[in-house]
Amino acid sequence: MRRWSAELELVGAGGEPVDLWRTLSSHGVADLPPNAIDEEARTLETTLALPRGRARTIRIRAGRPGFALVESADVGSRDAVVLADAARHMLRLDADLSSFYDAARDDPDLGWACAGAGRMVRSPTVFEDVVKTICTTNCAWSATVRMSTALVSELGIQAPDGKRAFPTPGAMAQAGEAFYKDVVRAGYRGPYLRTLASDVASGAVDLEALADPELPDDEVAARLLALPGCGPYATAHMMMLLGRYSRLILDSWTRPKYARLNGRKASDRTIERRFRRYGPYAGLAFWLYLTRDWVAETG
């Protein structure tokens, strides 16, 4: 089997450093199928769709100092470009967090992040992130994993190694109501997922346009709220995955975690006031404050 690899320099668009493991560990949705994070090896493996109904599995890990290594097998020259670009996109290497680091550098609670934290792993498509986010609503994490696993294993394009990519909107739109009820066991989310997939597949909804940095936050939020199954929580979560960090994700996990770290409960208004100094990065500052303990400190 012919091996293939590519190097990605771990530098953001503003010349800032990128901590690969902090990026891979940035949020829980990053570990949903077809992604798989190996905490011991510090790698992310995922299966990506390719043109003409094909797929390949890649692994992202640390390479030589300052670089990430993307590895796969039996990859032609054209597919190599697609896979490397997809990995670069997932790691959000095109983002510039230098102004956030400027604001955080003198903050005793967030100065640590300036070594390269704060980049949020994203899926190859906005559609995939929206579907996964809807699958996190009003349920235990085990149910989210079950739903995502079923979608991938039943509808995803299969790679030569037997692993599957995230399903296309067309594949999800063609699946019947019984599939979402009995196989995915999506509950009330089933009709939402089918409608969303049908709208995207038909061109009635263009989710990928939400990644346009020229769109104002309020417009993106309004478009997200208009999607079936995408309420205030899902919208706040998607805004973060879209690299729009002005809003704080305040939910049943973040509020208690903040209270534990802060030593006492606080109202949403009080929490928002604490991070207001970060302006467009307030939500990112809040998230990093909550998740610092996700990765053991080194050095």
DASULPE-V583909 format. One line per field, one symbol per residue. psi: psi as a letter, one per 30 degrees, with the letter a starting at -180 (. if undefined). burial: 1 if it has 24 or more other C-alpha atoms within 12 Angstrom, else 0. A space follows every 10 residues. Layout:
psi = ???
burial = ???
This chain:
psi = kklklkkkki klfgglljje eeefgfleff gkkgkjkjee fhlkklkkkl lhhllkklkk lkblkgklkk kakhkleeee eeeeeeeeee fhffkjgeee eeefegjffg eefffglfkj kllfleeeee eeeeffkhll eeeeeeeeee eefeflkklf gflklkllee eeefkleeee eeeehfbffe eeeeeeeeee efgfkjefff fjffkleeee eeeeffkkgi aeeeeeeeee fggjgfkkjj afeeeeeeee effllkleee eeeegeffbf geeeeeeeee gegfkkkl.
burial = 0001111111 1100011111 1111111111 1111111000 0111111111 0001111111 1100001111 1110100011 0111011111 1111101101 1011000001 0111111111 1111111111 1111111000 0001111111 1111111110 0011111111 1110100011 0001111011 1111111101 1000011101 1000001001 1011001111 1111111111 1111111111 0001101100 0000000000 1100100101 1111111111 110010000
